[in-house]
């Protein structure tokens, strides 16, 4: 993990969903440890919050895309 990710300043723009989830799992594992450094805890929680937002946006976008495709498939008259 880079210093930026450790301080929570690494950009989340364009991060793949799977990578965001993996990073979230890593952050969760770190903050669940008894010896978590309190000085970086807030930054890790902030980073996790950013990653959760990204994942929610990706899920919402995928949901909207799937609904659009299903709507297009069920609309009559386009079959030719």
Backbone torsions as a table, in degrees:
resi	resn	phi	psi	omega
1	UNK	NA	139.7	-178.8
2	UNK	-78.3	166.1	175.5
3	UNK	-60.9	-35.9	179.3
4	UNK	-61.4	-44.6	-179.8
5	UNK	-65.8	-34.5	179.5
6	UNK	-67.6	-29.5	179.8
7	UNK	-97.3	-3.3	177.2
8	UNK	83.3	15.6	-176.9
9	UNK	-104.9	0.5	179.3
10	UNK	-66.6	134.8	-178.4
11	UNK	-65.1	145.0	178.1
12	UNK	-101.7	-9.8	-178.8
13	UNK	-60.7	123.1	175.8
14	UNK	82.9	0.5	179.5
15	UNK	-69.0	132.0	179.0
16	UNK	-63.9	150.2	-178.2
17	UNK	-56.1	-48.0	-177.6
18	UNK	-61.8	-37.6	178.6
19	UNK	-67.9	-40.4	178.2
20	UNK	-63.2	-42.7	179.0
21	UNK	-64.8	-41.9	179.3
22	UNK	-63.0	-41.3	178.6
23	UNK	-65.9	-39.7	176.6
24	UNK	-59.8	-43.8	178.9
25	UNK	-62.0	-39.7	177.6
26	UNK	-64.8	-42.9	178.7
27	UNK	-62.8	-43.6	179.2
28	UNK	-59.9	-44.6	179.0
29	UNK	-61.6	-39.8	179.8
30	UNK	-65.9	-45.1	-174.8
31	UNK	-78.6	-13.1	175.8
32	UNK	-81.7	-13.3	179.8
33	UNK	-72.1	147.5	-180.0
34	UNK	-67.6	-25.4	-175.0
35	UNK	-101.1	28.1	179.8
36	UNK	-62.7	135.2	179.2
37	UNK	-73.9	114.0	-175.8
38	UNK	-61.3	-25.9	-179.3
39	UNK	-69.7	-25.0	179.8
40	UNK	-106.8	-4.4	-178.2
41	UNK	-58.3	-47.8	-179.1
42	UNK	-61.0	-40.8	179.6
43	UNK	-66.0	-38.8	179.1
44	UNK	-67.3	-40.4	177.9
45	UNK	-65.6	-39.7	177.2
46	UNK	-62.6	-44.8	178.6
47	UNK	-62.3	-43.8	178.8
48	UNK	-60.4	-41.2	178.2
49	UNK	-60.8	-43.6	177.7
50	UNK	-62.0	-42.1	-179.5
51	UNK	-67.2	-38.7	176.5
52	UNK	-62.0	-42.5	177.8
53	UNK	-59.8	-45.7	179.0
54	UNK	-59.7	-46.1	-179.0
55	UNK	-63.0	-42.4	177.9
56	UNK	-62.3	-40.7	178.1
57	UNK	-63.6	-42.0	179.4
58	UNK	-64.8	-42.2	178.9
59	UNK	-63.5	-44.8	179.4
60	UNK	-62.2	-42.6	178.3
61	UNK	-62.7	-42.4	178.4
62	UNK	-65.4	-40.5	178.7
63	UNK	-60.7	-45.1	-179.8
64	UNK	-64.5	-39.7	179.5
65	UNK	-64.6	-45.0	179.2
66	UNK	-61.7	-43.8	179.3
67	UNK	-62.1	-39.2	178.5
68	UNK	-64.6	-44.2	179.5
69	UNK	-63.4	-44.6	179.3
70	UNK	-62.4	-41.6	177.8
71	UNK	-61.1	-44.8	178.9
72	UNK	-62.9	-36.1	-179.7
73	UNK	-72.0	-28.4	-176.7
74	UNK	-95.3	-6.0	178.9
75	UNK	-77.7	128.3	179.1
76	UNK	-75.3	157.4	172.5
77	UNK	99.1	-12.3	-179.2
78	UNK	-97.3	-0.8	-175.4
79	UNK	-75.6	-19.3	175.2
80	UNK	105.4	NA	NA
